[in-house]
């Protein structure tokens, strides 16, 4: 599967394979609910939630969705992420597992809190 990109959220979702679109939309709705002040913008061709700085973003791949956050907010939830493959600031959400809605909300909340309380900018 080629890298999915878009110039608008609508174009991004139109480019997501039909069988993965409901899962991507569920993640999108969950993040929108968890970050009600954030605006959805396209950064690097993928959806990002922005409120003064980028809070989180994500990208759909063939076998998983990568949820991108800051290394510090990912580290703050390290205990909860033990069963997930992670990178510097990313968390893989495999398509063959249920979407961890509660975890996604906690990641979003931790990221918003670190920005609002400590001014932590995107990937700083």
Phi and psi in degrees as a GROMACS rama.xvg file:
@    title "Ramachandran Plot"
@    xaxis  label "Phi"
@    yaxis  label "Psi"
@TYPE xy
-68.9557  156.173  UNK-2
-60.2313  132.121  UNK-3
-85.0239  129.58  UNK-4
-139.243  162.491  UNK-5
-160.24  162.195  UNK-6
-102.523  -11.2857  UNK-7
-138.552  160.083  UNK-8
-57.4482  -38.7738  UNK-9
-63.34  -42.4407  UNK-10
-66.32  -39.2712  UNK-11
-58.0783  -50.4199  UNK-12
-66.0523  -33.2699  UNK-13
-64.6093  -27.4269  UNK-14
-87.5588  -11.8375  UNK-15
-74.6178  132.872  UNK-16
-52.8682  141.863  UNK-17
-53.0178  -38.2888  UNK-18
-71.3045  -18.5708  UNK-19
-102.745  -12.2652  UNK-20
-60.2746  -44.1366  UNK-21
-59.3172  -38.9946  UNK-22
-66.453  -43.4678  UNK-23
-63.7745  -40.4611  UNK-24
-66.6925  -36.7516  UNK-25
-63.5903  -43.3213  UNK-26
-63.0247  -44.0292  UNK-27
-57.7464  -48.0035  UNK-28
-64.08  -39.8268  UNK-29
-62.4526  -45.2746  UNK-30
-66.4972  -38.6557  UNK-31
-62.4893  -39.0895  UNK-32
-69.6317  -38.8901  UNK-33
-74.4383  -25.2474  UNK-34
-126.556  66.1731  UNK-35
-63.699  -23.34  UNK-36
-82.9421  -16.865  UNK-37
-76.7045  147.168  UNK-38
-100.686  142.995  UNK-39
-87.9216  123.386  UNK-40
-127.899  162.514  UNK-41
-98.433  122.848  UNK-42
-126.504  129.428  UNK-43
57.1676  28.4096  UNK-44
80.8118  7.45195  UNK-45
-132.63  157.817  UNK-46
-64.6161  137.791  UNK-47
-137.136  144.853  UNK-48
-103.299  119.252  UNK-49
-121.837  130.021  UNK-50
-145.934  80.4488  UNK-51
88.0314  -34.4058  UNK-52
-153.052  168.787  UNK-53
-68.3575  129.404  UNK-54
-93.9768  -55.931  UNK-55
-146.839  161.684  UNK-56
-147.296  173.491  UNK-57
-153.207  162.012  UNK-58
-143.401  137.69  UNK-59
-92.9905  130.545  UNK-60
-121.889  174.543  UNK-61
-59.8892  -40.2721  UNK-62
-110.597  -7.55629  UNK-63
-162.452  170.639  UNK-64
-111.692  133.072  UNK-65
-93.579  124.101  UNK-66
-99.6073  120.614  UNK-67
-103.407  133.084  UNK-68
-142.182  -171.183  UNK-69
-84.7855  153.954  UNK-70
-56.227  -38.7896  UNK-71
-67.4136  -38.8475  UNK-72
-73.3144  -32.4567  UNK-73
-65.5616  -43.3114  UNK-74
-64.8307  -33.635  UNK-75
-63.2256  -24.333  UNK-76
-110.746  20.2823  UNK-77
-52.6721  -40.1138  UNK-78
-61.2842  -35.3283  UNK-79
-79.6429  -16.2045  UNK-80
-97.3778  7.04355  UNK-81
-53.8501  -33.6083  UNK-82
-90.3627  4.71054  UNK-83
-114.557  145.219  UNK-84
-75.4685  130.29  UNK-85
-129.329  158.864  UNK-86
-122.611  -165.375  UNK-87
-50.1876  -48.9283  UNK-88
-137.918  26.8336  UNK-89
-127.732  155.985  UNK-90
-133.767  123.717  UNK-91
-85.841  132.307  UNK-92
-116.57  93.03  UNK-93
-61.4246  141.827  UNK-94
-67.6671  -22.3502  UNK-95
-87.6121  10.9515  UNK-96
-126.198  151.87  UNK-97
-59.7296  146.08  UNK-98
-67.2399  123.098  UNK-99
-80.2799  78.7484  UNK-100
-55.3545  -46.3987  UNK-101
-60.2994  -42.5655  UNK-102
-65.2334  -43.0685  UNK-103
-59.2535  -43.814  UNK-104
-63.3457  -39.8154  UNK-105
-68.4215  -37.6832  UNK-106
-62.4337  -47.5361  UNK-107
-60.8883  -44.1344  UNK-108
-65.0518  -41.6586  UNK-109
-63.7385  -40.2486  UNK-110
-67.9606  -44.4227  UNK-111
-62.3195  -41.5958  UNK-112
-64.56  -43.1982  UNK-113
-66.3232  -31.7785  UNK-114
-73.4221  -48.7017  UNK-115
-66.7207  -39.931  UNK-116
-88.9449  -29.0024  UNK-117
-126.54  -0.0906135  UNK-118
67.15  25.4981  UNK-119
-70.9676  117.784  UNK-120
-85.6472  170.713  UNK-121
-60.3997  124.228  UNK-122
50.9718  37.1272  UNK-123
